[in-house]
Amino acid sequence: MAARAQRYTAVAIVLHWAIATAILFMIPLGLWMHEEAEHGNASRGLFAAYQLHKSIGLTVLALSLVRLAWRLMNPPPPLPEHMPGWEKFVAKATHWAFYALIIAMPLTGWLYVSAGWSIHDDAPLPVPTRWFGFFEVPHLFGLNQAPLDVREDAAHAALTAHAYLAFAAIGLIVLHVAAALKHHLFDRDETLAHMVPGLRAPFETEAAPKNPVRLAVLGLGLSLVVVGAAAALFTVANLNASAPVAPPSSFEVVEEEATAPTAPEAAAVAPTDPAAPVAAAGPPAWTVDARSSSIGFGYAYEDENGSTPISGRFTRWRADIRFDPNNLDASSAVVRITMGSASTGIAAHDGALPSSEWFGTDAHPTAEFRTTRIRSRGGNQYEARGRLTIKGQSRDVDLPFTLSIDGNRASMRGQTTIDRRDFGIGNGGTGDDLISRQVTITVRVDADRAR
Protein backbone atom coordinates (compact mmCIF):
# COMPACT_ATOMS: atom_id res chain seq x y z
CA MET A 1 0.00 0.00 0.00
CA ALA A 2 1.35 3.42 -0.96
CA ALA A 3 2.59 5.69 1.83
CA ARG A 4 0.77 9.00 2.02
CA ALA A 5 1.04 11.89 4.54
CA GLN A 6 -1.98 13.41 6.19
CA ARG A 7 -2.74 17.09 5.77
CA TYR A 8 -4.41 19.94 7.61
CA THR A 9 -7.80 20.94 6.20
CA ALA A 10 -7.80 23.49 3.39
CA VAL A 11 -9.41 26.11 5.64
CA ALA A 12 -6.73 25.60 8.32
CA ILE A 13 -3.96 25.96 5.72
CA VAL A 14 -5.41 29.19 4.30
CA LEU A 15 -5.88 30.68 7.77
CA HIS A 16 -2.35 29.63 8.77
CA TRP A 17 -0.68 31.33 5.80
CA ALA A 18 -2.92 34.41 5.98
CA ILE A 19 -2.01 34.99 9.64
CA ALA A 20 1.66 34.10 9.11
CA THR A 21 1.96 36.49 6.15
CA ALA A 22 0.30 39.30 8.08
CA ILE A 23 2.55 38.86 11.12
CA LEU A 24 5.71 38.65 9.01
CA PHE A 25 4.64 41.93 7.40
CA MET A 26 3.51 43.59 10.63
CA ILE A 27 6.54 43.01 12.83
CA PRO A 28 9.09 44.90 10.67
CA LEU A 29 6.49 47.58 9.92
CA GLY A 30 5.83 48.03 13.64
CA LEU A 31 9.54 48.24 14.47
CA TRP A 32 10.04 50.84 11.73
CA MET A 33 7.06 52.89 12.89
CA HIS A 34 8.28 52.92 16.49
CA GLU A 35 11.77 53.99 15.46
CA GLU A 36 10.43 56.78 13.23
CA ALA A 37 8.11 58.09 15.94
CA GLU A 38 10.92 58.02 18.51
CA HIS A 39 13.01 60.24 16.22
CA GLY A 40 10.23 62.79 15.81
CA ASN A 41 8.93 61.78 12.37
CA ALA A 42 5.42 63.22 12.14
CA SER A 43 4.82 62.66 8.44
CA ARG A 44 1.59 61.75 6.74
CA GLY A 45 3.31 58.59 5.60
CA LEU A 46 3.89 57.49 9.18
CA PHE A 47 0.28 58.29 10.05
CA ALA A 48 -0.89 56.14 7.11
CA ALA A 49 1.45 53.34 8.22
CA TYR A 50 -0.13 53.37 11.70
CA GLN A 51 -3.61 53.15 10.20
CA LEU A 52 -2.55 50.24 7.98
CA HIS A 53 -0.86 48.53 10.94
CA LYS A 54 -4.00 48.86 13.05
CA SER A 55 -6.29 47.57 10.28
CA ILE A 56 -4.13 44.51 9.58
CA GLY A 57 -3.74 43.87 13.31
CA LEU A 58 -7.49 43.79 13.85
CA THR A 59 -7.79 41.45 10.86
CA VAL A 60 -5.20 39.15 12.44
CA LEU A 61 -7.23 39.15 15.66
CA ALA A 62 -10.40 38.13 13.82
CA LEU A 63 -8.64 35.45 11.76
CA SER A 64 -6.88 34.11 14.86
CA LEU A 65 -10.17 33.63 16.70
CA VAL A 66 -11.59 31.83 13.65
CA ARG A 67 -8.40 29.72 13.40
CA LEU A 68 -8.65 28.73 17.08
CA ALA A 69 -12.32 27.77 16.73
CA TRP A 70 -11.53 25.75 13.60
CA ARG A 71 -8.63 24.05 15.38
CA LEU A 72 -10.89 22.99 18.26
CA MET A 73 -13.47 21.55 15.84
CA ASN A 74 -10.94 19.94 13.49
CA PRO A 75 -8.05 18.17 15.26
CA PRO A 76 -4.71 18.46 13.43
CA PRO A 77 -2.83 15.52 11.92
CA PRO A 78 -0.95 13.45 14.52
CA LEU A 79 2.72 14.14 15.14
CA PRO A 80 5.21 11.64 13.67
CA GLU A 81 5.46 8.46 15.72
CA HIS A 82 9.25 8.59 15.89
CA MET A 83 9.24 11.91 17.82
CA PRO A 84 10.34 11.51 21.45
CA GLY A 85 7.96 12.61 24.17
CA TRP A 86 9.86 15.79 25.04
CA GLU A 87 9.84 16.93 21.41
CA LYS A 88 6.11 16.34 21.10
CA PHE A 89 5.58 18.36 24.27
CA VAL A 90 7.69 21.26 22.91
CA ALA A 91 5.85 21.14 19.56
CA LYS A 92 2.42 21.30 21.22
CA ALA A 93 3.53 24.02 23.67
CA THR A 94 4.89 26.09 20.77
CA HIS A 95 1.62 25.79 18.85
CA TRP A 96 -0.48 26.90 21.82
CA ALA A 97 1.97 29.71 22.56
CA PHE A 98 1.43 30.89 18.99
CA TYR A 99 -2.34 30.94 19.52
CA ALA A 100 -1.87 33.03 22.65
CA LEU A 101 0.49 35.45 20.87
CA ILE A 102 -1.59 35.99 17.73
CA ILE A 103 -4.58 36.88 19.90
CA ALA A 104 -2.77 38.87 22.60
CA MET A 105 -0.63 40.95 20.22
CA PRO A 106 -3.50 42.65 18.37
CA LEU A 107 -5.48 42.97 21.61
CA THR A 108 -2.66 44.92 23.31
CA GLY A 109 -2.33 47.09 20.21
CA TRP A 110 -6.07 47.76 20.32
CA LEU A 111 -5.80 48.70 23.99
CA TYR A 112 -2.97 51.13 23.17
CA VAL A 113 -4.86 53.01 20.46
CA SER A 114 -8.01 52.98 22.62
CA ALA A 115 -6.15 54.99 25.28
CA GLY A 116 -5.59 57.81 22.78
CA TRP A 117 -2.16 58.60 24.17
CA SER A 118 1.19 59.01 22.42
CA ILE A 119 4.04 57.59 24.47
CA HIS A 120 6.49 59.24 22.08
CA ASP A 121 5.23 62.76 22.85
CA ASP A 122 3.81 61.76 26.26
CA ALA A 123 0.63 63.63 25.43
CA PRO A 124 -2.98 62.85 24.42
CA LEU A 125 -3.39 61.72 20.82
CA PRO A 126 -7.03 60.72 20.24
CA VAL A 127 -6.83 59.41 16.67
CA PRO A 128 -9.74 57.23 15.49
CA THR A 129 -9.10 53.76 14.09
CA ARG A 130 -10.88 53.06 10.81
CA TRP A 131 -10.68 49.51 9.52
CA PHE A 132 -9.16 50.03 6.07
CA GLY A 133 -11.21 53.25 5.92
CA PHE A 134 -14.56 51.45 5.91
CA PHE A 135 -15.80 51.93 9.49
CA GLU A 136 -14.61 53.26 12.82
CA VAL A 137 -13.50 50.69 15.38
CA PRO A 138 -14.80 51.31 18.93
CA HIS A 139 -12.40 51.96 21.79
CA LEU A 140 -11.98 49.21 24.37
CA PHE A 141 -13.41 49.77 27.86
CA GLY A 142 -14.13 53.46 27.12
CA LEU A 143 -10.44 54.23 27.68
CA ASN A 144 -10.60 57.32 25.48
CA GLN A 145 -12.97 58.90 28.05
CA ALA A 146 -10.87 57.97 31.09
CA PRO A 147 -8.83 60.51 33.10
CA LEU A 148 -5.53 61.50 31.53
CA ASP A 149 -3.41 59.64 34.08
CA VAL A 150 -5.38 56.44 33.48
CA ARG A 151 -4.99 56.80 29.71
CA GLU A 152 -1.27 57.44 30.08
CA ASP A 153 -0.73 54.40 32.31
CA ALA A 154 -2.85 52.18 30.06
CA ALA A 155 -0.98 53.28 26.94
CA HIS A 156 2.43 52.63 28.46
CA ALA A 157 1.40 49.22 29.82
CA ALA A 158 -0.31 48.13 26.58
CA LEU A 159 2.50 49.20 24.27
CA THR A 160 5.15 47.63 26.51
CA ALA A 161 3.23 44.34 26.44
CA HIS A 162 2.74 44.69 22.68
CA ALA A 163 6.48 45.10 22.14
CA TYR A 164 7.41 42.14 24.35
CA LEU A 165 4.86 39.95 22.57
CA ALA A 166 6.28 40.99 19.19
CA PHE A 167 9.81 39.99 20.22
CA ALA A 168 8.46 36.73 21.65
CA ALA A 169 6.74 36.08 18.32
CA ILE A 170 10.03 36.61 16.48
CA GLY A 171 11.67 34.00 18.69
CA LEU A 172 8.84 31.50 18.21
CA ILE A 173 8.83 32.05 14.45
CA VAL A 174 12.55 31.28 14.25
CA LEU A 175 12.08 28.16 16.40
CA HIS A 176 9.03 27.06 14.39
CA VAL A 177 10.70 27.43 11.00
CA ALA A 178 13.91 25.75 12.17
CA ALA A 179 11.96 22.82 13.59
CA ALA A 180 9.89 22.41 10.40
CA LEU A 181 13.02 22.39 8.21
CA LYS A 182 14.75 19.97 10.58
CA HIS A 183 11.82 17.54 10.32
CA HIS A 184 11.75 17.75 6.52
CA LEU A 185 15.48 17.73 5.75
CA PHE A 186 16.92 15.59 8.53
CA ASP A 187 14.11 13.53 10.06
CA ARG A 188 12.50 13.19 6.61
CA ASP A 189 8.99 13.01 8.00
CA GLU A 190 5.65 14.58 7.08
CA THR A 191 5.64 17.56 9.52
CA LEU A 192 6.28 20.28 6.91
CA ALA A 193 4.05 18.59 4.33
CA HIS A 194 1.13 18.90 6.77
CA MET A 195 0.87 22.62 6.05
CA VAL A 196 2.55 23.35 2.68
CA PRO A 197 0.21 22.76 -0.28
CA GLY A 198 1.72 20.56 -2.98
CA LEU A 199 4.72 19.53 -0.88
CA ARG A 200 5.27 15.80 -0.53
CA ALA A 201 6.76 14.21 2.53
CA PRO A 202 10.15 12.60 1.74
CA PHE A 203 8.71 9.11 2.18
CA GLU A 204 5.61 9.62 0.01
CA THR A 205 5.54 7.44 -3.08
CA GLU A 206 2.54 9.06 -4.76
CA ALA A 207 0.60 12.28 -4.66
CA ALA A 208 -2.65 12.56 -2.78
CA PRO A 209 -5.81 12.21 -4.94
CA LYS A 210 -7.23 15.48 -6.21
CA ASN A 211 -10.18 16.89 -4.29
CA PRO A 212 -11.89 19.65 -6.32
CA VAL A 213 -13.45 21.35 -3.28
CA ARG A 214 -10.14 21.32 -1.37
CA LEU A 215 -8.29 22.66 -4.42
CA ALA A 216 -10.87 25.42 -4.88
CA VAL A 217 -10.65 26.52 -1.23
CA LEU A 218 -6.86 26.47 -1.34
CA GLY A 219 -6.69 28.27 -4.68
CA LEU A 220 -9.12 31.04 -3.76
CA GLY A 221 -7.88 31.47 -0.20
CA LEU A 222 -4.18 31.58 -0.98
CA SER A 223 -4.83 33.88 -3.96
CA LEU A 224 -6.54 36.33 -1.60
CA VAL A 225 -3.54 36.11 0.73
CA VAL A 226 -1.17 36.96 -2.13
CA VAL A 227 -3.35 39.85 -3.31
CA GLY A 228 -3.63 41.23 0.24
CA ALA A 229 0.12 41.00 0.77
CA ALA A 230 0.79 42.74 -2.55
CA ALA A 231 -1.67 45.52 -1.69
CA ALA A 232 -0.05 46.04 1.72
CA LEU A 233 3.45 46.16 0.20
CA PHE A 234 2.26 48.60 -2.47
CA THR A 235 0.71 50.83 0.19
CA VAL A 236 3.90 50.91 2.26
CA ALA A 237 6.06 51.52 -0.82
CA ASN A 238 3.94 54.55 -1.72
CA LEU A 239 3.63 56.15 1.68
CA ASN A 240 4.05 59.92 1.44
CA ALA A 241 6.75 60.70 3.96
CA SER A 242 6.98 64.40 3.20
CA ALA A 243 3.77 65.98 4.47
CA PRO A 244 3.78 66.81 8.18
CA VAL A 245 1.19 65.52 10.61
CA ALA A 246 0.59 67.31 13.92
CA PRO A 247 4.20 67.76 15.07
CA PRO A 248 4.88 67.71 18.79
CA SER A 249 4.40 70.96 20.64
CA SER A 250 7.54 72.83 21.57
CA PHE A 251 8.08 75.45 24.20
CA GLU A 252 9.58 78.59 22.74
CA VAL A 253 11.49 80.87 25.10
CA VAL A 254 10.82 84.39 23.88
CA GLU A 255 12.09 87.53 25.51
CA GLU A 256 9.35 89.89 26.54
CA GLU A 257 9.11 93.10 24.55
CA ALA A 258 10.71 96.14 26.10
CA THR A 259 7.44 98.04 26.32
CA ALA A 260 6.35 99.09 29.76
CA PRO A 261 3.71 96.68 31.09
CA THR A 262 0.59 97.71 32.89
CA ALA A 263 0.52 97.31 36.64
CA PRO A 264 -1.38 93.99 36.65
CA GLU A 265 0.75 92.66 33.81
CA ALA A 266 3.93 93.66 35.57
CA ALA A 267 2.87 91.73 38.64
CA ALA A 268 2.08 88.59 36.66
CA VAL A 269 4.65 88.56 33.87
CA ALA A 270 7.65 90.74 34.58
CA PRO A 271 10.81 88.87 35.57
CA THR A 272 11.52 88.87 39.25
CA ASP A 273 14.33 91.06 40.46
CA PRO A 274 16.31 89.01 43.00
CA ALA A 275 17.34 92.19 44.76
CA ALA A 276 13.79 93.25 45.47
CA PRO A 277 12.53 92.02 48.87
CA VAL A 278 8.90 91.80 47.73
CA ALA A 279 9.76 89.65 44.71
CA ALA A 280 11.99 87.43 46.79
CA ALA A 281 9.01 86.53 48.97
CA GLY A 282 6.80 85.74 45.99
CA PRO A 283 6.17 82.36 44.38
CA PRO A 284 9.16 80.89 42.50
CA ALA A 285 9.34 80.91 38.72
CA TRP A 286 9.19 77.62 36.83
CA THR A 287 10.95 76.78 33.56
CA VAL A 288 8.90 74.64 31.18
CA ASP A 289 10.48 71.46 29.80
CA ALA A 290 10.05 71.63 26.03
CA ARG A 291 10.52 67.88 25.57
CA SER A 292 7.43 66.76 27.44
CA SER A 293 5.07 69.76 27.53
CA SER A 294 2.26 70.33 25.08
CA ILE A 295 -0.96 72.21 24.43
CA GLY A 296 -3.47 70.25 22.39
CA PHE A 297 -7.03 70.66 21.22
CA GLY A 298 -9.70 68.26 20.09
CA TYR A 299 -13.05 68.48 18.35
CA ALA A 300 -15.49 66.28 16.44
CA TYR A 301 -15.89 66.34 12.67
CA GLU A 302 -19.41 65.26 11.75
CA ASP A 303 -20.54 64.32 8.26
CA GLU A 304 -22.58 61.65 6.53
CA ASN A 305 -20.09 59.03 7.74
CA GLY A 306 -20.67 59.87 11.39
CA SER A 307 -18.63 61.66 14.03
CA THR A 308 -14.83 61.49 13.86
CA PRO A 309 -12.71 62.87 16.71
CA ILE A 310 -9.87 65.10 15.49
CA SER A 311 -6.91 66.22 17.58
CA GLY A 312 -4.29 68.87 17.02
CA ARG A 313 -1.40 70.70 18.66
CA PHE A 314 -0.07 74.21 18.94
CA THR A 315 3.61 73.91 18.14
CA ARG A 316 4.63 77.40 19.30
CA TRP A 317 3.72 78.86 22.68
CA ARG A 318 5.36 80.46 25.67
CA ALA A 319 4.50 80.67 29.33
CA ASP A 320 5.45 82.54 32.47
CA ILE A 321 4.62 80.52 35.58
CA ARG A 322 4.97 81.68 39.19
CA PHE A 323 3.63 79.04 41.54
CA ASP A 324 3.79 78.06 45.18
CA PRO A 325 1.23 75.58 46.55
CA ASN A 326 1.54 77.33 49.92
CA ASN A 327 0.92 80.76 48.41
CA LEU A 328 -1.82 80.27 45.85
CA ASP A 329 -3.10 83.84 46.16
CA ALA A 330 0.16 85.17 44.75
CA SER A 331 0.63 82.36 42.20
CA SER A 332 -0.04 83.09 38.54
CA ALA A 333 0.45 81.88 35.00
CA VAL A 334 0.38 83.63 31.65
CA VAL A 335 0.39 81.54 28.49
CA ARG A 336 0.59 83.00 24.98
CA ILE A 337 -0.05 80.77 21.96
CA THR A 338 0.91 81.43 18.36
CA MET A 339 -2.36 80.53 16.64
CA GLY A 340 -0.74 80.04 13.24
CA SER A 341 1.15 77.06 14.67
CA ALA A 342 -2.02 74.96 15.02
CA SER A 343 -1.73 71.61 13.25
CA THR A 344 -4.03 68.61 12.98
CA GLY A 345 -2.28 66.80 10.16
CA ILE A 346 -5.40 67.03 7.98
CA ALA A 347 -4.67 69.30 5.03
CA ALA A 348 -8.23 70.61 4.61
CA HIS A 349 -8.46 71.55 8.28
CA ASP A 350 -4.96 73.00 8.59
CA GLY A 351 -5.51 75.11 5.48
CA ALA A 352 -8.71 76.61 6.90
CA LEU A 353 -7.61 77.26 10.50
CA PRO A 354 -5.60 80.48 9.82
CA SER A 355 -8.43 82.06 7.80
CA SER A 356 -10.42 85.03 9.06
CA GLU A 357 -13.46 82.80 9.57
CA TRP A 358 -11.60 80.56 11.99
CA PHE A 359 -8.50 81.71 13.90
CA GLY A 360 -7.97 84.91 11.92
CA THR A 361 -4.22 84.74 12.45
CA ASP A 362 -3.46 87.83 10.34
CA ALA A 363 -5.40 90.12 12.66
CA HIS A 364 -5.02 88.06 15.83
CA PRO A 365 -1.74 86.13 15.71
CA THR A 366 -1.74 85.14 19.39
CA ALA A 367 -4.14 83.89 22.01
CA GLU A 368 -3.61 84.37 25.73
CA PHE A 369 -4.67 82.71 28.94
CA ARG A 370 -4.00 84.78 32.08
CA THR A 371 -4.94 83.38 35.47
CA THR A 372 -6.99 85.48 37.85
CA ARG A 373 -7.18 82.90 40.64
CA ILE A 374 -5.70 79.52 41.48
CA ARG A 375 -7.34 77.45 44.18
CA SER A 376 -6.86 74.04 45.73
CA ARG A 377 -9.55 71.40 45.39
CA GLY A 378 -7.89 69.00 47.82
CA GLY A 379 -4.93 66.67 47.47
CA ASN A 380 -3.17 67.18 44.15
CA GLN A 381 -6.27 68.69 42.54
CA TYR A 382 -6.34 72.39 41.63
CA GLU A 383 -8.34 74.79 39.52
CA ALA A 384 -7.08 77.82 37.64
CA ARG A 385 -9.62 80.47 36.72
CA GLY A 386 -8.41 82.82 34.07
CA ARG A 387 -9.22 85.09 31.19
CA LEU A 388 -8.88 83.39 27.81
CA THR A 389 -8.57 85.72 24.82
CA ILE A 390 -8.88 84.44 21.24
CA LYS A 391 -9.54 86.64 18.18
CA GLY A 392 -9.93 89.63 20.49
CA GLN A 393 -12.80 87.94 22.37
CA SER A 394 -12.26 87.28 26.09
CA ARG A 395 -14.10 84.83 28.32
CA ASP A 396 -13.58 83.50 31.84
CA VAL A 397 -12.44 79.88 31.73
CA ASP A 398 -11.90 77.36 34.53
CA LEU A 399 -9.05 74.89 34.04
CA PRO A 400 -9.09 71.96 36.49
CA PHE A 401 -5.68 70.33 36.77
CA THR A 402 -3.62 67.87 38.75
CA LEU A 403 -0.20 68.80 40.03
CA SER A 404 2.62 66.81 41.54
CA ILE A 405 5.84 68.38 42.78
CA ASP A 406 8.89 66.25 43.45
CA GLY A 407 11.71 68.42 44.72
CA ASN A 408 12.37 70.98 41.98
CA ARG A 409 10.31 69.11 39.34
CA ALA A 410 6.60 69.74 38.77
CA SER A 411 4.15 67.92 36.50
CA MET A 412 0.80 69.47 35.66
CA ARG A 413 -2.04 67.90 33.64
CA GLY A 414 -5.23 69.79 32.85
CA GLN A 415 -8.20 69.73 30.52
CA THR A 416 -11.13 72.02 29.88
CA THR A 417 -13.81 72.55 27.23
CA ILE A 418 -14.82 75.78 25.51
CA ASP A 419 -17.50 76.76 23.01
CA ARG A 420 -15.58 78.00 19.97
CA ARG A 421 -18.41 80.31 18.96
CA ASP A 422 -17.90 82.29 22.17
CA PHE A 423 -14.67 83.46 20.54
CA GLY A 424 -16.01 83.95 17.02
CA ILE A 425 -14.21 80.88 15.73
CA GLY A 426 -15.85 79.53 12.60
CA ASN A 427 -19.15 81.32 13.13
CA GLY A 428 -21.03 80.93 9.84
CA GLY A 429 -17.83 80.07 8.00
CA THR A 430 -17.11 77.23 5.62
CA GLY A 431 -17.42 73.96 7.52
CA ASP A 432 -19.03 75.54 10.58
CA ASP A 433 -21.84 72.99 10.45
CA LEU A 434 -19.35 70.09 10.29
CA ILE A 435 -17.19 71.01 13.27
CA SER A 436 -18.43 70.56 16.83
CA ARG A 437 -18.89 73.73 18.85
CA GLN A 438 -17.30 72.12 21.88
CA VAL A 439 -13.51 72.10 21.73
CA THR A 440 -11.43 70.30 24.34
CA ILE A 441 -8.16 71.93 25.37
CA THR A 442 -5.56 69.64 26.92
CA VAL A 443 -2.55 71.07 28.74
CA ARG A 444 0.50 69.11 29.82
CA VAL A 445 3.34 70.97 31.51
CA ASP A 446 6.49 69.56 33.04
CA ALA A 447 8.63 72.27 34.61
CA ASP A 448 11.67 72.81 36.77
CA ARG A 449 11.92 75.32 39.58
CA ALA A 450 14.14 78.20 38.46
CA ARG A 451 17.30 78.52 40.54
ZIJOGI-V213558 format. One record per helix or strand of 3 or more residues. SS is the DSSP state (alpha for helix, beta for strand). FROM is the first residue (numbers start at 1). TO is the last residue. If there is no record, write none. Layout:
SS_FROM_TO ; SS_FROM_TO
//
This chain:
alpha_10_38 ; alpha_44_73 ; alpha_85_115 ; alpha_140_145 ; alpha_148_187 ; alpha_192_194 ; alpha_212_237 ; alpha_263_269 ; alpha_277_280 ; beta_285_288 ; beta_294_303 ; beta_306_314 ; beta_316_322 ; alpha_328_330 ; beta_332_338 ; alpha_339_341 ; alpha_347_353 ; beta_366_378 ; beta_381_390 ; beta_393_406 ; beta_409_419 ; alpha_420_423 ; beta_438_449
//
